[in-house]
C-alpha cells in the first residue's frame, strides 16, 4: 500500500510518515473497539 507513496529521504517525509501511521493506528484502535463491542453483543457474557 505504501509503495504508492514516493519515498523522499528527508526529515519532512519521515514526519508525514509518522503522522500518517499514527492516524491509521488510531483508526485501527477504533475498529478493534467496534469489533469487541460487536462480539459482546453476539456472545453476551463472553
N, CA, C and O of each residue as an XYZ file, in Angstrom:
184
protein
N       0.834     -1.194      0.000
C       0.000      0.000      0.000
C       0.872      1.248      0.000
O       0.640      2.180     -0.771
N       1.885      1.258      0.881
C       2.747      2.434      0.966
C       3.680      2.536     -0.230
O       4.397      3.528     -0.368
N       3.686      1.523     -1.105
C       4.557      1.587     -2.279
C       4.065      2.641     -3.262
O       4.813      3.066     -4.143
N       2.816      3.064     -3.119
C       2.281      4.112     -3.992
C       2.872      5.464     -3.622
O       2.987      6.354     -4.465
N       3.247      5.611     -2.354
C       3.782      6.888     -1.878
C       5.266      6.966     -2.189
O       6.029      6.098     -1.763
N       5.692      7.983     -2.921
C       7.109      8.124     -3.228
C       7.916      8.389     -1.966
O       7.537      9.209     -1.128
N       9.032      7.682     -1.844
C       9.872      7.822     -0.655
C      10.907      8.919     -0.855
O      11.746      8.834     -1.751
N      10.846      9.932     -0.030
C      11.824     11.009     -0.100
C      12.714     10.946      1.138
O      12.213     10.978      2.262
N      14.015     10.857      0.946
C      14.931     10.751      2.086
C      15.099     12.086      2.798
O      16.198     12.639      2.844
N      14.016     12.597      3.346
C      14.086     13.879      4.047
C      13.330     13.771      5.356
O      12.464     12.911      5.525
N      13.667     14.647      6.268
C      13.030     14.622      7.585
C      11.536     14.871      7.465
O      10.742     14.279      8.195
N      11.152     15.754      6.538
C       9.740     16.090      6.379
C       8.906     14.868      6.010
O       7.820     14.664      6.552
N       9.414     14.064      5.095
C       8.644     12.890      4.688
C       8.560     11.897      5.842
O       7.554     11.205      5.999
N       9.617     11.828      6.647
C       9.566     10.939      7.803
C       8.486     11.400      8.775
O       7.753     10.591      9.344
N       8.405     12.705      8.953
C       7.402     13.245      9.872
C       5.998     12.950      9.349
O       5.120     12.542     10.110
N       5.789     13.157      8.051
C       4.497     12.863      7.447
C       4.182     11.383      7.589
O       3.049     11.009      7.894
N       5.188     10.540      7.367
C       5.036      9.102      7.511
C       4.576      8.761      8.920
O       3.654      7.968      9.113
N       5.231      9.370      9.897
C       4.903      9.102     11.292
C       3.470      9.521     11.609
O       2.711      8.769     12.221
N       3.113     10.732     11.181
C       1.763     11.233     11.441
C       0.728     10.346     10.754
O      -0.329     10.063     11.316
N       1.041      9.912      9.539
C       0.106      9.080      8.790
C      -0.110      7.745      9.497
O      -1.247      7.304      9.666
N       0.992      7.099      9.912
C       0.849      5.800     10.570
C       0.163      5.961     11.920
O      -0.596      5.086     12.338
N       0.425      7.075     12.607
C      -0.236      7.320     13.888
C      -1.741      7.465     13.659
O      -2.544      6.938     14.429
N      -2.116      8.179     12.601
C      -3.516      8.381     12.253
C      -4.183      7.037     11.961
O      -5.294      6.770     12.420
N      -3.492      6.201     11.196
C      -4.027      4.878     10.848
C      -4.182      4.032     12.103
O      -5.189      3.346     12.272
N      -3.183      4.079     12.988
C      -3.243      3.284     14.211
C      -4.435      3.686     15.072
O      -5.069      2.838     15.701
N      -4.738      4.984     15.096
C      -5.894      5.426     15.870
C      -7.173      4.806     15.325
O      -8.046      4.395     16.089
N      -7.281      4.739     13.985
C      -8.475      4.159     13.382
C      -8.531      2.662     13.625
O      -9.610      2.104     13.824
N      -7.377      2.009     13.610
C      -7.335      0.572     13.896
C      -7.811      0.335     15.321
O      -8.514     -0.638     15.593
N      -7.427      1.222     16.229
C      -7.873      1.121     17.613
C      -9.395      1.209     17.696
O     -10.033      0.427     18.401
N      -9.971      2.171     16.966
C     -11.424      2.320     16.949
C     -12.073      1.058     16.389
O     -13.095      0.596     16.896
N     -11.476      0.516     15.353
C     -12.018     -0.677     14.716
C     -12.021     -1.844     15.696
O     -12.995     -2.594     15.771
N     -10.923     -2.000     16.456
C     -10.849     -3.073     17.449
C     -11.946     -2.900     18.485
O     -12.562     -3.875     18.916
N     -12.185     -1.669     18.879
C     -13.223     -1.380     19.876
C     -14.592     -1.771     19.338
O     -15.411     -2.344     20.057
N     -14.834     -1.457     18.070
C     -16.117     -1.794     17.440
C     -16.282     -3.308     17.368
O     -17.358     -3.839     17.644
N     -15.204     -3.997     16.992
C     -15.261     -5.460     16.883
C     -15.529     -6.076     18.250
O     -16.324     -7.007     18.375
N     -14.861     -5.551     19.272
C     -15.064     -6.088     20.632
C     -16.511     -5.865     21.071
O     -17.136     -6.751     21.654
N     -17.029     -4.685     20.789
C     -18.408     -4.375     21.158
C     -19.375     -5.317     20.452
O     -20.340     -5.800     21.044
N     -19.098     -5.569     19.176
C     -19.938     -6.475     18.387
C     -19.879     -7.884     18.964
O     -20.901     -8.562     19.079
N     -18.673     -8.319     19.325
C     -18.520     -9.657     19.896
C     -19.286     -9.779     21.215
O     -19.846    -10.832     21.521
N     -19.304     -8.701     21.985
C     -20.049     -8.730     23.258
C     -21.547     -8.871     23.006
O     -22.247     -9.547     23.759
N     -22.032     -8.235     21.952
C     -23.461     -8.336     21.654
C     -23.809     -9.734     21.162
O     -24.837    -10.299     21.536
N     -22.936    -10.286     20.317
C     -23.206    -11.606     19.743
C     -23.121    -12.680     20.829
O     -23.973    -13.566     20.902
N     -22.094    -12.594     21.666
C     -21.925    -13.580     22.736
C     -21.939    -12.865     24.084
O     -20.878    -12.531     24.612
N     -23.113    -12.626     24.646
C     -23.179    -11.935     25.925
C     -22.491    -12.734     27.025
O     -22.662    -13.949     27.124
N     -21.718    -12.044     27.844
C     -21.008    -12.707     28.926
C     -19.757    -13.430     28.458
O     -19.204    -14.257     29.183
N     -19.306    -13.114     27.228
C     -18.141    -13.797     26.669
C     -16.857    -13.280     27.246
O     -15.781    -13.752     26.879
